[in-house]
């Protein structure tokens, strides 16, 4: 069963910034005969209570608002089917040719996560700013299960946070509990499901101009509105540290070449092994 003609977006309230209004209008104009579904924070809570009562406590227990939004987007697409888009994504053409897919995720970027690289032999991440899936999609179900596990099983989460500098710990905790690192780990752990995940890889993953693109359909503008406002010096320092970390691991990625495929690893007894 393919992906239904539905677009899902969320925001704290119905009051949208000019960029958010442009994103919503862009998606609607490109898909005039599609169902468009929008949730505010209050509507998200009601949806979870009505459709996923078993996950209500987990949803409310996430400490960062963005974690709840991340978790919700998986739940909404799992139940309704369709495409989710952040409100800073703009498309250049319709998504019609992706409707025959079971699920679709974008390539995000090369990863800084040491555990993904060493344990799963995966030097890149999926994005969660935009994705599509059929209702009840098994891979999305596994992502939901891992969001729950990241909250309830500290020992399972701990390896993904190794080497994270205290300056970025909150952000990287988000990435690894509900964000791109979480869904990337799920892909690596579940080769039985990964084969049906269509990933919008660029031709050259080493080219940073190809990062944060929804294939050749559109672009993620990376407004990062979920990040807390902070000192400009702090942000500049954090970005510099990330650049240094990427420079340290980039030679390993260069050796792998410009092309990536779905990982073929399986977890047996807690260790990664090639299939």
For each residue, the residues with C-beta under 8 A, 3 or more apart:
1: 102 134 135
2: 99 100 101 102 134
3: 81 82 83 98 99 100 101 102 103 104 132 133 134
4: 35 80 81 82 99 134 135
5: 31 33 34 35 82 99
6: 34 35 36 37 80 81 82 83
7: 27 28 31 34 35 36 37 82 83 84 85
8: 37 38 39 73 76 77 80 82 83 84 85
9: 23 24 27 36 37 38 39 84 85 86 87
10: 38 39 40 41 44 69 72 73 76 87
11: 14 15 16 20 38 40 87
12: 40 41
13: 40 41
14: 11 38 40
15: 11
16: 11 20 21 24 87
17: 20 21 87
18: 21 22
19: 22 23 87 88 221 223
20: 11 16 17 23 24 87 88
21: 16 17 18 24 25
22: 18 19 25 26 90
23: 9 19 20 26 27 85 86 87 88 89 90
24: 9 16 20 21 27 28 36 38 87
25: 21 22 28 29
26: 22 23 29 30 90 91
27: 7 9 23 24 30 31 36 85 91
28: 7 24 25 31 32 34 36
29: 25 26 32
30: 26 27 91 93 94 95
31: 5 7 27 28 34 36 94 95
32: 28 29
33: 5
34: 5 6 7 28 31
35: 4 5 6 7 82
36: 6 7 9 24 27 28 31
37: 6 7 8 9 76 80 82
38: 8 9 10 11 14 24
39: 8 9 10 43 44 47 72 76
40: 10 11 12 13 14 43 44
41: 10 12 13 44 45 65
42: 45 46
43: 39 40 46 47
44: 10 39 40 41 47 48 68 69 72
45: 41 42 48 49 59 60
46: 42 43 49 50
47: 39 43 44 50 51 52 72 75 76
48: 44 45 51 52 53 55 56 59 72 75
49: 45 46 52 53 56
50: 46 47 53
51: 47 48 75 79
52: 47 48 49 55 56 59 75 79
53: 48 49 50 56
54:
55: 48 52 58 59 71 75 144 148
56: 48 49 52 53 59 60
57: 60 61
58: 55 61 62 71 147 148 151 152
59: 45 48 52 55 56 62 68 71 72 75
60: 45 56 57 68
61: 57 58 151
62: 58 59 67 68 71 151 177 178
63: 67
64: 67 68 170 173 174 226
65: 41 68 69 226
66: 69 70 174 178 179 226
67: 62 63 64 70 71 174 177 178
68: 44 59 60 62 64 65 71 72
69: 10 44 65 66 72 73 226
70: 66 67 73 74 128 147 174 178 179
71: 55 58 59 62 67 68 74 75 144 147 178
72: 10 39 44 47 48 59 68 69 75 76
73: 8 10 69 70 76 77 84 128
74: 70 71 77 78 140 143 144 147
75: 47 48 51 52 55 59 71 72 78 79 144
76: 8 10 37 39 47 72 73 79 80 84
77: 8 73 74 80 81 82 83 84 131 132 133 135 137 140
78: 74 75 133 135 136 137 140 141 144
79: 51 52 75 76 135
80: 4 6 8 37 76 77 135
81: 3 4 6 77 133 134 135 136 137
82: 3 4 5 6 7 8 35 37 77 132 133
83: 3 6 7 8 77 95 104 130 131 132
84: 7 8 9 73 76 77 130 131 132
85: 7 8 9 23 27 89 129 130
86: 9 23 89 129 130 220
87: 9 10 11 16 17 19 20 23 24
88: 19 20 23 129 220 221 222 223 225
89: 23 85 86 129 130 214 218 219 220 221
90: 22 23 26 218 219 221
91: 26 27 30 94 95 214 217 218
92: 216 217 218
93: 30 217 218
94: 30 31 91
95: 30 31 83 91 98 99 132 217
96: 99
97: 100
98: 3 95 101 104 132 198 217
99: 2 3 4 5 95 96
100: 2 3 97
101: 2 3 98 104 132 198
102: 1 2 3 133 134 137 139 196 197 198
103: 3 131 132 133 134 137 139 140 196 197 198
104: 3 83 98 101 131 132 133 197 198 199 200
105: 126 127 128 131 183 197 198 199 200
106: 126 127 129 130 131 199 200 213 214 215 220
107: 124 125 126 127 199 200 201 202 205 210 211 213 260
108: 124 125 126 127 180 184 211 212
109: 124 125 208 211 212
110: 123 124 125 205 206 211 246 249 250 253
111: 116 117 122 123 124 125 181 184
112: 242 245 246 249
113: 116 117 125 160 175 176 181 184
114: 117 118 162 163
115: 118 119 120 159 160 162 185
116: 111 113 119 120 122 123 125 160 181 184 185 188
117: 111 113 114 120 121 122 123 249 252
118: 114 115 121
119: 115 116 159 271 272
120: 115 116 117 185 188 189 263 265 272
121: 117 118 263 265 272
122: 111 116 117 184 187 188 263 265
123: 110 111 116 117 249 252 253 256 260
124: 107 108 109 110 111 184 205 253 260
125: 107 108 109 110 111 113 116 180 181 184
126: 105 106 107 108 131 180 183 184 187 199
127: 105 106 107 108 130 131 180 212 214 220
128: 70 73 105 131 179 180 183
129: 85 86 88 89 106 212 220
130: 83 84 85 86 89 106 127 214 218 220
131: 77 83 84 103 104 105 106 126 127 128
132: 3 77 82 83 84 95 98 101 103 104
133: 3 77 78 81 82 102 103 104 137 139 140
134: 1 2 3 4 81 102 103 137
135: 1 4 77 78 79 80 81
136: 78 81 141
137: 77 78 81 102 103 133 134 140 141
138: 141 142 193 196
139: 102 103 133 142 143 186 187 190 193 194 196 197
140: 74 77 78 103 133 137 143 144
141: 78 136 137 138 144 145
142: 138 139 145 146 186 189 190 193
143: 74 139 140 146 147 182 183 186
144: 55 71 74 75 78 140 141 147 148
145: 141 142 148 149
146: 142 143 149 150 182 185 186 189
147: 58 70 71 74 143 144 150 151 177 178 182
148: 55 58 144 145 151 152
149: 145 146 152 153 156 157
150: 146 147 153 156 157 176 177 178 182
151: 58 61 62 147 148 177
152: 58 148 149
153: 149 150 156 157
154: 157 158
155: 158
156: 149 150 153 159
157: 149 150 153 154 160 161 176 177
158: 154 155 161 162
159: 115 119 156 162
160: 113 115 116 157 176 181 185
161: 157 158 164 169 172 173 176
162: 114 115 158 159
163: 114
164: 161 168 169 172
165: 168 169 241
166: 169
167: 234 237 238 241
168: 164 165 171 172 238 241 242
169: 161 164 165 166 172 173
170: 64 173 174
171: 168 174 175 227
172: 161 164 168 169 175 176 181
173: 64 161 169 170 176 177
174: 64 66 67 70 170 171 177 178 179 226
175: 113 171 172 179 180 181 182
176: 113 150 157 160 161 172 173 179 181 182 185
177: 62 67 147 150 151 157 173 174 182
178: 62 66 67 70 71 147 150 174 182
179: 66 70 128 174 175 176 182 183
180: 108 125 126 127 128 175 183 184
181: 111 113 116 125 160 172 175 176 184 185
182: 143 146 147 150 175 176 177 178 179 185 186
183: 105 126 128 143 179 180 186 187
184: 108 111 113 116 122 124 125 126 180 181 187 188
185: 115 116 120 146 160 176 181 182 188 189
186: 139 142 143 146 182 183 189 190
187: 122 126 139 183 184 190 193 194 197 262 263
188: 116 120 122 184 185 194 263 265 272
189: 120 142 146 185 186 265 267
190: 139 142 186 187 193 194
191: 194 195 262 263 264 265 266 275
192: 195
193: 138 139 142 187 190 196 197
194: 139 187 188 190 191 197 262 263 264
195: 191 192 262
196: 102 103 138 139 193
197: 102 103 104 105 139 187 193 194 262
198: 98 101 102 103 104 105
199: 104 105 106 107 126 262
200: 104 105 106 107 213 214 215 216 217
201: 107 205 259 260 261
202: 107 205 207 210 211 213 215
203: 207 210 258 259
204: 207 210 258 259
205: 107 110 124 201 202 210 253 258 259 260
206: 110 253 254 258
207: 202 203 204 210 258
208: 109 211
209:
210: 107 202 203 204 205 207 213
211: 107 108 109 110 202 208
212: 108 109 127 129 219 220 222
213: 106 107 200 202 210 216 218 219 220
214: 89 91 106 127 130 200 217 218 219 220
215: 106 200 202 218
216: 92 200 213
217: 91 92 93 95 98 200 214
218: 89 90 91 92 93 130 213 214 215
219: 89 90 212 213 214
220: 86 88 89 106 127 129 130 212 213 214
221: 19 88 89 90
222: 88 212
223: 19 88
224: 227
225: 88
226: 64 65 66 69 174
227: 171 224 230
228:
229:
230: 227 234 235
231: 234 235
232: 235 236
233: 236 237
234: 167 230 231 237 238
235: 230 231 232 238 239
236: 232 233 239 240
237: 167 233 234 240 241
238: 167 168 234 235 241 242
239: 235 236 242 243
240: 236 237 243 244
241: 165 167 168 237 238 244 245
242: 112 168 238 239 245 246
243: 239 240 246 247
244: 240 241 247 248
245: 112 241 242 248 249
246: 110 112 242 243 249 250
247: 243 244 250
248: 244 245
249: 110 112 117 123 245 246 252 253
250: 110 246 247 253 254
251: 254 255
252: 117 123 249 255 256
253: 110 123 124 205 206 249 250 256
254: 206 250 251 257
255: 251 252
256: 123 252 253 260
257: 254
258: 203 204 205 206 207
259: 201 203 204 205
260: 107 123 124 201 205 256
261: 201
262: 187 191 194 195 197 199
263: 120 121 122 187 188 191 194
264: 191 194 274 275
265: 120 121 122 188 189 191 272 273 274 275
266: 191 272 273 275
267: 189 270 271 272 273
268: 271 273
269:
270: 267
271: 119 267 268
272: 119 120 121 188 265 266 267
273: 265 266 267 268
274: 264 265
275: 191 264 265 266
